[in-house]
Amino acid sequence: MAAAAPPPPPTPTPSPPFTLPETTPIGNPLFVRIRLATKSDVPHIHKLIHQLALFERLPHHCSATESSISATLFNSPPFHSFTVFLLEVSPHPFSPSPHPTHPFYPPTIKTTNLDLPVSDPEKEVFRSDENDNDVVVAGFVLFFPNYSTFLAKPGFYIEDLFVRECYRRMGFGKMLLSSVAAQAVKMGYGRVEWAVFNWNVDAIRFYEEMGAQVLQEWRICRLAGDALQAHGH
């Protein structure tokens, strides 16, 4: 889906921790955090990928394992290759995270107020590796740098963006997408791109409302499986 590996992107200037303004906790507050994933998050990333494959009606194409993800996903510094932002939620304020904080992307934290508490049937399965047992992984976005020759600038390509079903329609997908876009702006990149299925009209409407242009004239071309291997002989 992406072109050949782009040249290393420019090194961003470290910025101080950024925390979105929090609303006054009333009703049913849900505390939300977006942070850089680490190798210790692979079990949750693996489960999220398989849920995404089911949602996209492509489980027969999903062969990812925890071992293959761990071996391929965290071999380069964040933003220079494959990068994952993890979405976590908790009914209580977050305790200090046991995960290392990257100087170029401190966690983003905000609070949202819900009319009713979220019923999460998979809470135990997606419980985060935290000091606070109430922290749950709710989604992720995986992206990596590409390059625009027309702009003569790097950009980001979003491979996957997924929010678990019980946490949808709460603005969390927008938070994940906006976090990638904000990082692109911070690094002086030219654009952020991704693909969407033409049957997913809700997603298309959501992206258009965010200001994204859905390019009708482009089609994705892919070499994979036997067709790809044939070029190696």
N, C-alpha and C positions, 0 to 999 in steps of 0.2 A: 504494500500500500504506500510505502514511502520510498523516496529515491535513495541512491547510495548515501552512505553516511556523510553528513555535512562536515565542513571544517569545524574545529572546536569553537564554540560560541565565546563571545567576550566575557571576561570575568566581571561579575557585577560588583558594585560597591556595597559593602555590608551596610545593612540598615538596622535601626533599633527595633525591638519587638513591636509588633503591630497588633493591636487588639481592637476589634470593631466595637463601637459603642453598645453598651448593654442596656436593655430596657429594664424597668423596675420589675422584679420577679413578682407576678401576681397570677392567680389562677393555677395553672399547671405549667410552671417554667421547665424548659428543656434546654440544658446547656450544650452547646455545640462547639466542636473543635475540629479544625483541619490542620493536619501536621504531615511532615514527611514520613513516609513509611520506611521501615528498616527490615533487615533480613528476618528479624524475630516476628514480623507480621505476615510472613509467607503463608502460614496455615489459613489465616483469614482471607488473604488475597486469593488464594486458591479456591476457597469456597465461594467467594464473590464472583470469580470468573465463571465458575460452573453455573451459578444462578443467572448470570448474564447470558450464557449460552442457551439456557432454557428459555429465557425471555425473548431472545432473538430467534428462537425456533431452530437452533443450530447445535444441539447437544452432540450430534453424531460427528461434528467437526472439531470438538473440543478434546484434545489429548493432553492438555497441560497437567502436570503433576506437581506436588510440592517440591520434589527434587529438581525437576527441570526449571521451575520458576526460580528457586533459590540459586541455581547454577548460572542463570542468565540475566537476572534482573538487577543485581546490585554490584556489578563489577566496575562501575564508573561513578565519578562524583555526580551528585544530583544536578540536573539541568544540562549536563554534558552528554547524556545518553538517556536511557530509559529512566523515568522518574514517576513515582507514585505519591499522590496525596491521599491520605486516609481520612475519612469522615468518621468522627466519633461523637456519641451523644451520652448524656448522663442526666438524671433528674436532680443531681446535686452539683455544686461548683466543683471544678476539677482540682484535684490535688496536684502537687508537682509531679510531672511525668517522669517515669524511669527511662524514657527514650532520650537519646542525645538530641540537643537542639542545634540545628544547622545555622551558622551565622547569617546566611543569606535567605533563610526562610524560617523565622520563628513561628510557632503555631499561631493560627488565627482563631480567636475565641469570641463567641457572642452568645446571647441568650434569646430564645424565642418563647413566647407564651402561647399555650394551646388551650382550646376550650375544654378538651378532655385529655387525660393521660394516654400515652401510646401503649397499645397492647402488642407486645413483641413476642410472638410464639417461639422465636429462635434466640431469645436473650442469652440463654446459657451457651449455645453453640458459638455465638459471636461476642462473648464476653472478652474484653480487652485485657492484655497483660499489664494491668495497672495495680497501683496500691489500693485504689478505690474499686471495689468489686462491682459497682454500678455502671462503670464505663462500658459501652457497647459499640462495636464497629457497625456503622450503618451504610457505608458506601465507599467508593474510591474513584479516582480518575488516574489513568495511566497515559503519559505523553512523552514525547521525545523531540529533539530539534530536527528541523529540516531546513531547506534553503530556497529562497526565491531569487532566481537570476534577474527577474524583472526589477525587483526592489533592491537587489544586491544586499540583502539582509537575511540573517537566519530567522526562523519562526519556530513555532511549536505545532506538532501534529498530535491531536488527541486520538489515541487508539481505542480506549474504552472509557466510558463514564457511566457509572451505575450506582443507583440508590436502592436499597432493599425495599420491598413492596410496602411494608408498614410505615415507612418514613417518607413516602412520596407525597407530592402536592403540599409540601411544607417549605419549599424554597431552598432545599438542600442541594438539588442539582444545579441551580443557579449559583449557589455559593461555590461549588466545586469548579464550575466553568469560569466564574469570575476570578477565582484564585489563580487559575492558569493564565488568564488574560492579564491580570495584574502583574504576574511575574514576567510575562513577555514585555510589558511596558517598562517595568523596572530594568530589564536587561537591554532595552533598546531594540527589541525584535520588531519585525515588520507585520506579522500576522499570526493568527491561530486558526488552524483548519481541522476539520473532522468530517466523517461521513455519517449519513443517516439513511436507514431503510425507507424506501418510498411508501411502504404501508404504515409506517409509524407516524400518522398524521398528528398525533398529540405532541410528539417530539419536534416535528417540523414547525408546528405553530409556536411551541415554546422557544425554539431557537430564533425564529423570526421576530418574536416579541422582544428578544434580547438584542436585536439589531443585526443578527447574522444574515448574510445573503446566501440563500440556497441556490447553488449553481445548477440549473436544469440542463445546461448544454454539455456538462462533463459526465463521463462515465468512468468508473474505476476498472482498471485492467489489472489482472493478477496472474502471475505464474506461481504454481504451487504443485506439490505432490509429484506425480510422474512427469508432468510437463516441465516442471523445473529441473528435475533430475536429468532429463534428456539433454539439457544444455551442458551438463557436466561431463558428457562422454563425447 
